[in-house]
Amino acid sequence: MYVCYIDESGGFEAPNAGPRATPLMVFAGLIVELTAIKPLTAEFLALKRRFYPGAASRHLDYMLMEVKGSALRRALREGGHRERSHALGVLDGVIRLIERHDIRLVGRVWVKEPKKSLRPDATYTYAVQDIVRHFDHYLGAQHMRGLVICDGRDHRQDVRVSHSVFTQKHQFGGDALPWLIESPLFGRSENHVGLQLADLVASALLFPIAARVYCASRSVGVHNDPQFDVLRMRYARRLRSRRHVYVDASGRTRGGVVVSDKLGRQSSGALFEEPLAGL
């Protein structure tokens, strides 16, 4: 059995709504094999204890101490050499965990158009449906069953998102997601290592990398700072190898991290291209 943990980074507001408005929205789904969850949890807690000694009084309480991707971005953007090295050390550990436990990645990125906001319900629902569809394909390829756990948000919105998948599973025409055992569940990130890792991948890796790739032509701000190019050089190739990409019945490539870029019309593949030397 597999579990797909989903989290997002960025806001739905228009990119010019204020100095902190985000230029894009990122959703990340991490596919974890059931037997890997326990060792993954133990190793992630050990990673936090190593980089944040004294942050919790007991080892298991490090679960309650979240390392937020936004904080690591801020350290890379504004910190000195020590702070940047610390942030990269944490992310090195995260990538190693993902590789060691053969965690697979699917996701979605929306690059916002000037003065245009995203519709919260429609955007979130479509992203989860898209990730669930690719997850179901992965499950079928493995001949395994699976479950989706999303980071909890607003209860009303969570109900709508889960119901949208429910209707696909229980429609009169047949189950469109046969390998999924249940509609998506919503949890608290303090209780699931998978959700905390999904936040780090979405917020500390995909978001700043996508901002540099798809929004660098805009005025440089807090969200597409040139300091983030180190993330592209250090992790782009390794993230690319973690994607679940496949060819559907019509011969089209599906899965991976799909990018919708109406602004610059760059491909999804550009997300994982390393910057030129010297950048």
KOLBAGU-568659 format. One line per field, with one value per residue: residue in three letters; x negated, y, z negated of N, C-alpha, C in turn; residue number from 1. Coordinates in Angstrom, 3 decimals. Atoms other than C-alpha are relative to their C-alpha. Example, Ala and Ser with C-alpha at 12.3 -4.5 7.8 and 13.67 -1.06 7.14 Angstrom:
2
zati	c(ALA  SER);
n_east	c(-0.890  0.820);
n_north	c(-1.190  -1.190);
n_up	c(0.000  0.060);
ca_east	c(-12.300  -13.670);
ca_north	c(-4.500  -1.060);
ca_up	c(-7.800  -7.140);
c_east	c(-0.900  0.770);
c_north	c(1.200  1.090);
c_up	c(0.000  -0.730);
romi	c(1  2);
% end
This chain:
279
zati	c(MET  TYR  VAL  CYS  TYR  ILE  ASP  GLU  SER  GLY  GLY  PHE  GLU  ALA  PRO  ASN  ALA  GLY  PRO  ARG  ALA  THR  PRO  LEU  MET  VAL  PHE  ALA  GLY  LEU  ILE  VAL  GLU  LEU  THR  ALA  ILE  LYS  PRO  LEU  THR  ALA  GLU  PHE  LEU  ALA  LEU  LYS  ARG  ARG  PHE  TYR  PRO  GLY  ALA  ALA  SER  ARG  HIS  LEU  ASP  TYR  MET  LEU  MET  GLU  VAL  LYS  GLY  SER  ALA  LEU  ARG  ARG  ALA  LEU  ARG  GLU  GLY  GLY  HIS  ARG  GLU  ARG  SER  HIS  ALA  LEU  GLY  VAL  LEU  ASP  GLY  VAL  ILE  ARG  LEU  ILE  GLU  ARG  HIS  ASP  ILE  ARG  LEU  VAL  GLY  ARG  VAL  TRP  VAL  LYS  GLU  PRO  LYS  LYS  SER  LEU  ARG  PRO  ASP  ALA  THR  TYR  THR  TYR  ALA  VAL  GLN  ASP  ILE  VAL  ARG  HIS  PHE  ASP  HIS  TYR  LEU  GLY  ALA  GLN  HIS  MET  ARG  GLY  LEU  VAL  ILE  CYS  ASP  GLY  ARG  ASP  HIS  ARG  GLN  ASP  VAL  ARG  VAL  SER  HIS  SER  VAL  PHE  THR  GLN  LYS  HIS  GLN  PHE  GLY  GLY  ASP  ALA  LEU  PRO  TRP  LEU  ILE  GLU  SER  PRO  LEU  PHE  GLY  ARG  SER  GLU  ASN  HIS  VAL  GLY  LEU  GLN  LEU  ALA  ASP  LEU  VAL  ALA  SER  ALA  LEU  LEU  PHE  PRO  ILE  ALA  ALA  ARG  VAL  TYR  CYS  ALA  SER  ARG  SER  VAL  GLY  VAL  HIS  ASN  ASP  PRO  GLN  PHE  ASP  VAL  LEU  ARG  MET  ARG  TYR  ALA  ARG  ARG  LEU  ARG  SER  ARG  ARG  HIS  VAL  TYR  VAL  ASP  ALA  SER  GLY  ARG  THR  ARG  GLY  GLY  VAL  VAL  VAL  SER  ASP  LYS  LEU  GLY  ARG  GLN  SER  SER  GLY  ALA  LEU  PHE  GLU  GLU  PRO  LEU  ALA  GLY  LEU);
n_east	c(-0.843  0.709  -0.700  0.424  -0.164  -0.105  0.026  0.151  0.750  -0.426  -1.349  -0.894  -0.143  0.686  1.420  0.320  -0.919  0.761  1.416  0.180  -0.838  0.790  -0.146  -0.463  -0.589  0.615  -0.557  0.902  -0.457  1.084  -0.511  0.829  -0.414  -0.487  1.002  1.056  -0.450  0.594  1.410  0.076  -0.331  1.119  1.155  -0.300  0.124  1.429  0.517  -0.371  0.739  1.385  0.141  -0.664  0.161  -0.639  -1.286  -1.049  0.526  0.071  0.251  -1.230  -0.625  0.489  -1.076  -0.816  0.822  0.066  0.965  -0.797  0.750  0.120  1.104  1.242  0.145  0.433  1.407  0.805  -0.129  0.410  0.986  1.414  0.544  -0.361  -1.433  -0.216  0.552  -0.916  -1.196  0.364  0.229  -1.320  -0.545  0.797  -0.541  -1.334  0.169  0.527  -1.111  -0.886  0.669  0.227  -1.268  -0.598  -1.224  -0.267  -0.538  -0.908  -0.390  -0.594  0.435  -0.677  0.664  -1.096  0.059  -0.086  -1.289  -1.009  0.081  -0.493  -1.223  0.447  -0.642  0.233  1.425  0.390  -0.697  0.594  1.349  -0.100  -0.503  1.087  0.985  -0.622  -0.060  1.337  0.266  -0.731  0.760  1.165  -0.485  -0.301  1.258  0.589  -1.030  -0.150  -1.055  0.565  -0.795  0.497  -0.132  0.325  0.122  -1.296  -0.116  -1.340  -0.833  -0.933  0.759  0.476  -1.132  -0.241  1.089  -0.143  -1.207  0.258  0.627  -1.045  -0.905  0.707  0.090  -1.313  -0.885  -0.764  0.749  1.075  1.030  1.085  1.226  -0.232  1.036  -0.134  -0.921  -0.942  0.144  1.104  -0.144  0.726  0.643  0.815  1.393  0.719  -0.192  0.403  1.284  -0.196  -0.484  1.093  0.909  -0.671  0.139  1.369  0.199  -0.789  0.312  1.434  0.671  -0.704  -0.436  1.063  0.571  -0.950  0.009  1.172  -0.103  -1.133  -0.319  1.234  -0.060  -0.663  0.893  0.429  -0.554  0.292  -0.378  0.861  1.330  1.067  0.589  -0.673  0.608  0.758  -0.914  -0.060  1.255  0.236  -1.060  -0.882  0.173  -0.437  -1.460  -0.478  0.052  -1.013  -1.345  -0.718  -0.384  -0.435  -0.653  -1.357  -0.460  0.041  1.389  0.438  0.732  -0.783  0.615  1.071  -0.465  -0.569  0.075  -0.855  0.693  -0.586  0.767  1.170  -0.211  1.106  -0.437  0.169  1.364  0.910  0.058  1.084  1.247  0.945  0.397  1.326  1.088  0.278  -1.195);
n_north	c(-1.194  -1.278  -1.204  -1.230  -1.176  -1.198  -1.328  -1.059  -1.193  -1.168  -0.470  -0.116  -1.411  -0.469  -0.150  -1.399  -0.442  -0.594  0.378  1.406  0.830  1.042  0.001  1.292  0.921  1.312  1.151  1.147  1.265  0.949  1.371  0.729  1.384  0.113  0.489  -1.006  -1.116  0.045  -0.428  -1.375  -0.868  0.013  -0.686  -1.425  -0.566  -0.083  -1.130  -1.239  -0.078  -0.344  -1.381  -0.901  0.596  -0.737  -0.584  0.766  0.623  1.438  0.312  0.090  -1.322  -0.688  0.068  -1.199  -1.149  0.039  -0.788  -0.518  -0.339  -1.457  -0.432  0.342  -0.978  -1.268  0.145  -0.058  -1.330  -1.097  0.405  0.007  1.281  1.064  0.290  0.652  1.354  0.769  0.295  0.980  1.268  0.594  0.443  1.165  1.134  0.301  0.665  1.345  0.812  0.273  0.973  1.268  0.717  0.095  -0.800  -0.532  -1.358  -0.543  -1.320  -0.979  -1.383  -1.044  -1.302  -0.964  -1.091  -1.306  -0.528  1.058  0.928  1.343  0.330  0.957  1.316  0.668  0.301  1.063  1.227  0.528  0.493  1.271  0.993  0.301  0.798  1.289  0.781  0.533  0.956  1.223  0.683  0.607  1.155  1.049  0.539  0.800  0.944  -0.272  -0.924  -1.216  -0.963  -1.377  -0.848  -1.398  -0.903  -0.599  -1.450  -0.380  1.211  -0.034  0.258  1.380  0.866  -0.095  0.656  1.440  0.429  0.005  1.290  0.984  0.139  0.734  1.406  0.624  -0.405  1.095  0.585  0.847  -0.617  -0.587  0.094  1.318  0.430  -0.826  0.721  -0.902  -1.421  -0.614  -0.391  -1.231  0.125  -1.103  0.287  0.348  1.422  0.833  -0.364  -0.151  -1.355  -0.938  0.111  -0.597  -1.451  -0.390  0.135  -1.033  -1.373  -0.315  0.465  -0.285  -1.402  -0.943  0.372  -0.438  -1.461  -0.416  0.450  -0.554  -1.386  -0.775  -1.184  -1.067  -0.646  0.942  -0.255  1.017  1.346  0.506  -0.522  0.767  0.976  1.288  0.778  1.107  1.137  0.608  0.684  1.061  0.998  0.161  1.313  1.050  -0.046  0.505  1.464  0.506  -0.169  1.109  -0.428  1.153  -0.267  0.522  0.808  -0.799  -0.282  -1.257  0.105  -0.479  0.082  -0.922  -1.290  -0.707  -1.448  -0.829  -1.285  -0.822  -1.241  0.156  1.195  0.945  1.373  0.562  0.497  -1.075  -0.064  0.843  -0.291  -0.713  -1.291  -0.047  -0.227  -1.407  -0.712);
n_up	c(0.000  -0.046  0.439  -0.673  0.863  -0.847  0.625  -0.992  0.387  -0.770  0.259  -1.148  -0.344  -1.206  0.309  0.313  1.049  1.085  -0.043  0.357  -0.867  -0.644  -1.465  -0.475  0.971  -0.179  0.717  -0.071  0.540  0.229  0.044  0.963  0.228  1.374  0.940  0.154  0.832  1.339  -0.015  -0.491  1.140  0.951  -0.585  -0.115  1.342  0.289  -0.778  0.682  1.261  -0.326  -0.438  0.946  1.330  1.086  -0.402  0.676  1.212  -0.230  -1.409  -0.778  -0.088  -1.197  -0.979  0.152  -0.397  -1.458  -0.758  -1.108  -1.201  -0.121  0.863  -0.696  -1.091  0.586  0.395  -1.221  -0.602  0.865  0.996  -0.321  -0.460  0.947  -0.135  -1.292  0.090  0.847  -0.800  -1.020  0.702  0.230  -1.281  -0.406  0.735  -0.526  -1.299  0.241  0.490  -1.132  -0.865  0.698  0.151  -1.336  -0.031  -1.331  -0.001  -1.005  0.475  -0.914  0.206  -0.768  -0.063  -0.066  -0.955  0.667  0.460  0.040  1.117  -0.259  0.724  1.023  -0.033  -1.275  -0.151  0.919  -0.383  -1.228  0.293  0.721  -0.945  -0.928  0.717  0.308  -1.239  -0.277  1.077  -0.310  -1.046  0.647  0.753  -0.953  -0.512  1.074  0.462  1.427  0.365  0.555  0.752  -0.099  1.187  -0.308  1.141  0.272  -0.151  0.421  -0.006  -1.127  -1.222  0.044  -0.337  -1.444  -0.726  0.171  -0.701  -1.442  -0.292  0.310  -1.150  -1.047  0.393  0.159  -1.093  -0.593  -1.099  0.499  0.836  -0.788  0.798  0.600  0.939  1.200  0.887  0.656  -0.337  0.742  1.397  0.337  1.302  0.521  -0.318  1.227  0.281  -1.131  -0.597  -1.443  -0.280  0.239  -1.136  -1.153  0.150  -0.312  -1.443  -0.681  0.394  0.039  -1.212  -1.252  -0.095  -0.388  -1.293  -1.030  -0.050  -0.755  -1.388  -0.740  0.363  0.129  -0.851  0.742  0.957  1.025  1.320  1.010  -0.438  -1.077  0.272  -0.654  0.925  -0.165  -1.082  0.585  0.098  -1.336  -0.260  0.972  0.143  -1.163  -0.622  0.928  0.024  -1.283  0.019  0.945  -0.555  -0.643  -1.344  -0.771  -1.276  0.073  -1.137  -1.235  -0.330  0.608  1.260  1.134  1.307  0.342  0.524  -1.143  0.156  -0.840  -0.119  -1.050  -0.099  -0.872  -0.821  0.103  0.223  1.337  0.103  0.403  1.461  0.523  -0.676  0.854  -0.583  -0.591  0.950  0.274  0.443);
ca_east	c(0.000  -1.054  -0.121  -0.216  -0.743  0.290  -0.606  -0.777  -2.801  -1.884  1.351  4.316  4.011  2.971  -0.836  -0.775  1.613  -1.172  -4.903  -4.430  -2.014  -3.207  -3.874  -2.818  -1.072  -2.645  -1.114  -3.275  -2.248  -4.745  -4.076  -5.364  -5.249  -3.450  -6.342  -8.613  -6.502  -7.868  -11.605  -11.029  -9.433  -12.289  -14.929  -13.135  -12.859  -16.580  -17.287  -15.346  -17.045  -20.446  -19.810  -17.610  -19.082  -17.093  -13.991  -11.994  -12.337  -11.707  -12.696  -9.148  -8.113  -10.252  -7.210  -5.398  -8.289  -7.766  -10.531  -8.673  -9.834  -9.158  -11.663  -14.341  -13.657  -14.056  -17.363  -18.670  -17.471  -18.395  -20.777  -24.525  -26.812  -26.029  -22.251  -22.390  -24.611  -22.217  -19.200  -21.001  -22.054  -18.416  -17.401  -20.303  -18.915  -15.387  -16.508  -18.494  -15.423  -13.307  -15.875  -16.602  -12.927  -12.184  -9.553  -7.933  -6.802  -3.777  -2.579  -1.209  -2.466  -0.395  -2.328  -0.033  0.739  0.393  3.353  5.107  5.803  6.520  9.918  9.257  11.839  11.395  7.588  7.189  9.797  8.293  4.763  5.793  7.807  4.820  2.398  4.843  5.254  1.482  1.231  3.891  1.883  -1.201  0.809  2.045  -1.501  -2.540  0.648  1.061  3.815  3.419  4.712  4.403  3.766  3.868  2.812  5.991  7.172  10.681  13.252  15.753  13.111  11.721  15.163  15.613  12.216  12.727  16.234  14.924  12.797  15.646  17.851  15.153  14.911  18.660  20.027  22.579  20.172  17.698  14.810  12.382  9.825  9.966  6.709  7.627  9.260  11.060  11.694  8.845  8.441  7.255  4.782  2.700  -0.910  -2.020  -0.877  -2.257  -5.882  -4.685  -2.836  -5.855  -8.050  -5.459  -5.559  -9.342  -9.307  -6.541  -7.686  -11.475  -12.243  -9.598  -8.292  -11.625  -12.956  -9.785  -9.898  -13.421  -12.581  -9.223  -9.231  -12.846  -11.938  -9.802  -11.313  -13.297  -11.525  -11.402  -9.916  -12.344  -15.589  -18.779  -19.976  -17.497  -19.552  -21.620  -18.536  -18.326  -22.008  -21.899  -18.557  -16.961  -18.428  -17.692  -14.081  -13.642  -14.621  -11.941  -8.984  -6.365  -6.065  -4.213  -2.662  1.121  3.212  3.186  -0.605  -0.796  -3.273  -1.543  -2.420  -5.520  -5.150  -2.833  -3.392  -0.757  -2.663  -0.402  -2.809  -6.030  -4.729  -7.742  -7.515  -7.227  -10.643  -12.257  -11.506  -14.224  -16.884  -19.971  -20.995  -24.018  -27.316  -28.067  -24.450);
ca_north	c(0.000  3.598  6.955  10.224  13.296  16.634  20.167  23.518  26.735  30.232  32.175  32.701  36.498  38.438  38.666  42.472  42.566  43.660  43.338  39.823  38.596  35.343  35.084  31.460  28.590  25.168  21.810  18.793  15.184  12.754  9.046  6.929  3.140  2.056  0.161  3.190  5.487  4.289  4.452  7.674  9.214  8.133  9.460  12.775  13.349  12.582  15.108  17.816  16.958  17.238  20.657  22.091  20.712  21.691  22.667  19.951  18.401  14.834  13.107  12.343  15.942  17.002  15.926  18.988  21.303  22.005  23.172  25.417  25.796  29.530  29.856  28.055  30.338  33.357  32.010  31.556  35.001  37.105  35.056  35.086  32.244  30.253  30.550  29.615  26.605  25.496  25.724  23.811  21.168  20.601  20.365  18.007  15.739  15.993  15.037  12.091  10.843  11.115  9.186  6.556  5.676  5.852  8.567  9.665  13.170  14.489  18.060  21.165  24.750  27.755  30.842  33.806  36.364  40.082  41.462  38.068  36.053  32.331  30.984  29.217  26.435  25.668  25.816  23.639  21.117  20.769  20.363  17.609  15.815  16.002  14.634  11.896  10.810  10.437  8.693  6.207  5.459  4.835  2.487  0.553  0.178  -1.237  -3.290  -1.708  0.178  3.713  6.528  10.319  12.591  16.360  19.115  20.352  23.865  25.296  22.599  23.702  23.713  20.359  18.779  20.054  18.808  15.347  15.166  15.979  12.835  10.867  11.573  10.198  6.981  6.406  7.692  5.585  5.025  3.172  3.906  6.333  5.781  2.028  1.734  4.432  2.889  6.012  9.704  12.023  12.572  15.817  15.824  18.157  18.481  18.208  14.570  13.358  13.399  12.954  16.280  18.034  16.683  17.703  21.236  21.351  20.066  22.488  25.552  25.268  23.569  23.710  27.193  29.105  27.087  27.740  31.423  31.715  29.750  31.287  34.687  35.867  38.355  40.279  42.660  40.675  40.428  38.191  35.303  35.097  36.233  35.215  33.427  30.693  29.681  27.530  25.348  24.793  23.888  21.638  19.841  20.211  17.026  14.998  16.187  15.405  11.780  11.479  12.331  9.775  10.337  8.032  7.827  7.467  5.477  8.363  8.556  11.768  12.202  12.631  13.057  14.650  18.294  19.986  23.717  26.119  29.162  31.448  34.310  33.064  29.818  27.861  24.091  22.003  20.560  23.956  23.581  20.960  22.468  23.571  27.247  28.131  28.125  31.414  32.354);
ca_up	c(0.000  0.637  -0.871  1.080  -1.111  0.435  -0.620  1.130  1.091  2.213  2.154  4.428  4.530  7.627  7.928  7.646  4.657  2.301  1.541  0.133  2.818  4.364  8.125  8.308  6.525  5.975  5.014  4.179  3.682  2.132  2.690  -0.215  -0.532  -3.712  -5.282  -4.809  -7.003  -10.347  -9.494  -7.550  -10.630  -12.906  -10.506  -9.959  -13.718  -14.036  -11.270  -13.108  -16.395  -14.702  -13.164  -15.925  -19.169  -22.242  -20.247  -22.022  -25.461  -24.256  -21.036  -19.908  -20.607  -17.654  -15.662  -17.015  -16.083  -12.386  -10.087  -7.678  -4.119  -4.243  -7.112  -5.098  -2.119  -4.372  -5.723  -2.180  -1.136  -4.149  -6.302  -6.483  -5.489  -8.643  -8.231  -4.550  -5.255  -7.977  -5.637  -2.892  -5.421  -6.339  -2.675  -1.908  -4.613  -3.229  0.287  -1.062  -2.944  0.201  2.225  -0.420  -0.834  2.915  2.458  5.724  6.659  8.525  8.442  10.067  10.505  11.573  12.698  12.092  14.739  13.855  11.888  11.944  8.818  8.697  7.694  4.353  4.533  8.226  8.140  5.074  6.206  9.681  8.277  5.860  8.557  10.904  8.309  7.285  10.915  11.366  8.001  9.064  12.193  10.063  7.846  10.868  12.183  8.802  8.376  4.965  3.180  1.880  -0.308  -0.035  -3.030  -2.441  -4.797  -6.472  -5.649  -5.890  -6.760  -4.112  -1.392  -2.536  -2.286  1.276  2.397  0.930  2.369  5.847  5.697  4.097  7.126  9.440  7.453  7.124  10.424  12.299  15.172  12.947  10.604  12.290  9.492  8.851  6.937  4.420  1.344  0.092  0.708  -0.389  -4.113  -5.726  -8.594  -10.712  -9.650  -13.300  -13.205  -9.853  -8.766  -5.183  -5.334  -6.813  -4.030  -1.436  -2.853  -2.577  0.999  2.011  0.089  -0.218  3.106  5.841  4.994  5.027  7.973  9.984  9.047  10.444  13.602  14.513  12.807  13.019  15.764  13.294  10.754  8.207  4.867  1.829  3.787  6.714  5.123  7.021  3.864  4.759  7.789  5.433  5.000  8.763  8.998  5.954  6.273  9.734  11.185  8.058  7.927  11.624  10.983  8.275  10.544  11.504  15.260  17.626  21.093  21.278  23.770  26.258  26.219  24.172  21.330  17.985  14.339  12.901  11.911  14.410  14.916  16.236  17.480  19.483  18.836  20.446  21.965  20.761  20.545  17.391  18.186  17.590  13.879  13.496  15.734  13.870  14.309  16.383  14.549  12.895  12.183);
c_east	c(-0.881  0.892  -0.566  0.330  -0.051  -0.031  -0.257  -0.832  0.398  1.426  0.795  0.130  -0.717  -1.460  -0.422  0.878  -0.718  -1.427  -0.252  0.850  -0.879  0.235  0.521  0.578  -0.518  0.737  -0.954  0.651  -1.163  0.592  -0.965  0.559  0.275  -1.085  -1.138  0.378  -0.672  -1.484  -0.178  0.276  -1.158  -1.186  0.249  -0.074  -1.471  -0.643  0.328  -0.779  -1.454  -0.149  0.659  -0.084  0.644  1.340  1.183  -0.619  -0.139  -0.116  1.284  0.712  -0.563  1.016  0.821  -0.741  -0.183  -1.120  0.732  -0.892  -0.195  -1.150  -1.351  -0.235  -0.520  -1.469  -0.909  -0.034  -0.673  -1.142  -1.435  -0.448  0.434  1.464  0.295  -0.515  0.911  1.235  -0.305  -0.287  1.305  0.546  -0.799  0.548  1.361  -0.104  -0.526  1.094  0.921  -0.612  -0.126  1.272  0.797  1.350  0.143  0.766  0.951  0.469  0.534  -0.509  0.831  -0.822  1.088  -0.244  0.144  1.442  1.106  -0.236  0.481  1.269  -0.320  0.617  -0.339  -1.460  -0.409  0.635  -0.631  -1.374  0.051  0.505  -1.110  -1.034  0.555  0.050  -1.362  -0.400  0.687  -0.704  -1.212  0.404  0.286  -1.257  -0.679  0.927  0.170  1.162  -0.618  1.014  -0.643  0.265  -0.474  -0.166  1.333  -0.016  1.336  0.929  0.934  -0.715  -0.494  1.104  0.249  -1.064  0.143  1.222  -0.222  -0.673  0.996  0.914  -0.665  -0.072  1.362  0.989  0.665  -0.781  -1.136  -1.042  -1.145  -1.343  0.012  -1.023  0.011  1.043  1.069  -0.209  -1.135  0.384  -0.812  -0.540  -0.719  -1.465  -0.819  0.054  -0.490  -1.317  0.148  0.488  -1.106  -1.018  0.609  -0.075  -1.401  -0.276  0.733  -0.553  -1.480  -0.737  0.754  0.372  -1.145  -0.661  0.912  0.017  -1.190  0.113  1.043  0.282  -1.229  0.022  0.731  -1.005  -0.302  0.568  -0.318  0.256  -0.846  -1.407  -1.072  -0.689  0.606  -0.576  -0.830  0.878  0.112  -1.267  -0.167  1.020  0.825  -0.099  0.528  1.519  0.583  0.052  1.051  1.410  0.592  0.551  0.357  0.650  1.385  0.389  -0.054  -1.415  -0.540  -0.722  0.812  -0.818  -1.127  0.542  0.447  -0.012  0.942  -0.590  0.563  -0.787  -1.155  0.071  -1.231  0.539  -0.191  -1.430  -0.995  -0.176  -1.215  -1.301  -0.907  -0.397  -1.398  -1.038  -0.267  1.192  0.126);
c_north	c(1.248  1.114  1.186  1.183  1.255  1.275  1.031  1.149  1.144  0.363  0.129  1.442  0.344  0.293  1.421  0.546  0.664  -0.496  -1.470  -0.936  -0.986  -0.022  -1.314  -0.815  -1.391  -1.038  -1.173  -1.212  -0.962  -1.391  -0.857  -1.413  -0.197  -0.422  0.996  1.081  -0.002  0.371  1.424  0.981  0.087  0.794  1.496  0.680  0.137  1.156  1.316  0.165  0.407  1.480  1.014  -0.585  0.878  0.602  -0.733  -0.719  -1.509  -0.280  -0.004  1.338  0.833  -0.084  1.279  1.264  -0.057  0.889  0.470  0.377  1.491  0.534  -0.321  0.937  1.328  -0.053  0.082  1.408  1.079  -0.351  0.152  -1.387  -1.141  -0.403  -0.712  -1.437  -0.905  -0.413  -1.057  -1.366  -0.728  -0.567  -1.166  -1.256  -0.415  -0.756  -1.420  -0.934  -0.407  -1.054  -1.359  -0.833  -0.044  0.715  0.636  1.316  0.229  1.352  0.890  1.390  0.916  1.283  1.045  1.058  1.330  0.395  -1.065  -0.927  -1.374  -0.235  -1.095  -1.387  -0.755  -0.420  -1.167  -1.327  -0.627  -0.596  -1.350  -1.098  -0.455  -0.910  -1.386  -0.888  -0.618  -1.024  -1.324  -0.777  -0.697  -1.263  -1.173  -0.650  -0.904  -1.127  0.078  0.962  1.230  0.902  1.368  0.735  1.398  0.786  0.718  1.513  0.423  -1.210  -0.037  -0.320  -1.447  -0.973  0.004  -0.733  -1.515  -0.526  -0.052  -1.297  -1.134  -0.228  -0.744  -1.494  -0.700  0.430  -1.227  -0.699  -0.912  0.801  0.508  -0.099  -1.332  -0.438  0.805  -0.623  0.894  1.414  0.606  0.374  1.271  -0.115  1.269  -0.341  -0.361  -1.494  -0.928  0.494  0.208  1.381  1.032  -0.049  0.619  1.521  0.453  -0.100  1.114  1.392  0.359  -0.425  0.409  1.473  0.936  -0.355  0.464  1.517  0.518  -0.367  0.799  1.475  0.889  1.268  1.157  0.657  -0.976  0.418  -1.142  -1.405  -0.541  0.584  -0.858  -1.012  -1.382  -0.833  -1.161  -1.239  -0.713  -0.803  -1.244  -1.141  -0.279  -1.401  -1.114  -0.014  -0.572  -1.524  -0.611  0.046  -1.338  0.528  -1.241  0.468  -0.633  -0.732  0.756  0.349  1.290  -0.251  0.652  -0.077  0.988  1.232  0.828  1.502  0.679  1.405  0.784  1.286  -0.131  -1.191  -0.903  -1.379  -0.415  -0.489  1.051  0.074  -0.728  0.156  0.794  1.316  -0.077  0.302  1.482  0.794  -0.086);
c_up	c(0.000  -0.543  0.763  -0.902  0.868  -0.837  1.093  -0.555  0.923  -0.341  1.278  0.491  1.305  -0.339  -0.355  -1.122  -1.172  0.041  -0.313  0.846  0.770  1.514  0.564  -1.153  0.314  -0.842  0.182  -0.641  -0.107  -0.199  -0.821  -0.179  -1.493  -0.986  -0.222  -0.999  -1.372  0.005  0.496  -1.130  -0.971  0.536  0.145  -1.369  -0.385  0.756  -0.686  -1.307  0.244  0.320  -0.932  -1.411  -1.076  0.355  -0.610  -1.187  0.144  1.490  0.825  0.116  1.146  1.135  -0.019  0.419  1.514  0.532  1.248  1.189  0.180  -0.851  0.649  1.182  -0.543  -0.414  1.223  0.579  -0.838  -0.961  0.465  0.412  -0.902  0.157  1.315  -0.012  -0.821  0.798  1.057  -0.620  -0.275  1.307  0.584  -0.669  0.506  1.323  -0.192  -0.516  1.149  0.920  -0.677  -0.106  1.298  0.077  1.377  -0.083  1.167  -0.512  1.095  -0.372  0.889  -0.081  0.230  1.077  -0.736  -0.293  -0.074  -1.189  0.454  -0.807  -1.006  0.121  1.270  0.146  -0.875  0.395  1.234  -0.284  -0.706  0.930  0.955  -0.657  -0.303  1.245  0.324  -1.064  0.289  1.116  -0.594  -0.760  0.941  0.544  -1.023  -0.468  -1.515  -0.210  -0.658  -0.662  0.122  -1.308  0.370  -1.293  -0.199  0.119  -0.599  0.143  1.212  1.305  0.047  0.399  1.506  0.800  -0.089  0.762  1.504  0.431  -0.256  1.209  1.149  -0.315  0.048  1.081  0.626  1.112  -0.425  -0.755  0.876  -0.708  -0.748  -1.030  -1.290  -0.921  -0.602  0.508  -0.825  -1.424  -0.224  -1.419  -0.404  0.228  -1.235  -0.294  1.108  0.584  1.506  0.388  -0.227  1.133  1.254  -0.061  0.396  1.498  0.745  -0.261  0.072  1.262  1.262  0.140  0.391  1.333  1.130  0.128  0.800  1.483  0.772  -0.289  -0.087  0.835  -0.677  -0.944  -1.128  -1.351  -0.936  0.520  1.148  -0.100  0.680  -0.917  0.189  1.146  -0.536  -0.129  1.343  0.268  -0.865  0.099  1.255  0.594  -0.907  -0.137  1.292  -0.008  -0.916  0.579  0.450  1.320  0.803  1.298  -0.039  1.293  1.320  0.433  -0.591  -1.323  -1.110  -1.283  -0.191  -0.684  1.196  -0.285  0.986  0.014  1.174  0.209  0.993  0.921  0.033  -0.360  -1.452  -0.193  -0.456  -1.508  -0.540  0.776  -0.931  0.659  0.597  -1.053  -0.143  -0.427  -1.500);
romi	c(1  2  3  4  5  6  7  8  9  10  11  12  13  14  15  16  17  18  19  20  21  22  23  24  25  26  27  28  29  30  31  32  33  34  35  36  37  38  39  40  41  42  43  44  45  46  47  48  49  50  51  52  53  54  55  56  57  58  59  60  61  62  63  64  65  66  67  68  69  70  71  72  73  74  75  76  77  78  79  80  81  82  83  84  85  86  87  88  89  90  91  92  93  94  95  96  97  98  99  100  101  102  103  104  105  106  107  108  109  110  111  112  113  114  115  116  117  118  119  120  121  122  123  124  125  126  127  128  129  130  131  132  133  134  135  136  137  138  139  140  141  142  143  144  145  146  147  148  149  150  151  152  153  154  155  156  157  158  159  160  161  162  163  164  165  166  167  168  169  170  171  172  173  174  175  176  177  178  179  180  181  182  183  184  185  186  187  188  189  190  191  192  193  194  195  196  197  198  199  200  201  202  203  204  205  206  207  208  209  210  211  212  213  214  215  216  217  218  219  220  221  222  223  224  225  226  227  228  229  230  231  232  233  234  235  236  237  238  239  240  241  242  243  244  245  246  247  248  249  250  251  252  253  254  255  256  257  258  259  260  261  262  263  264  265  266  267  268  269  270  271  272  273  274  275  276  277  278  279);
% end
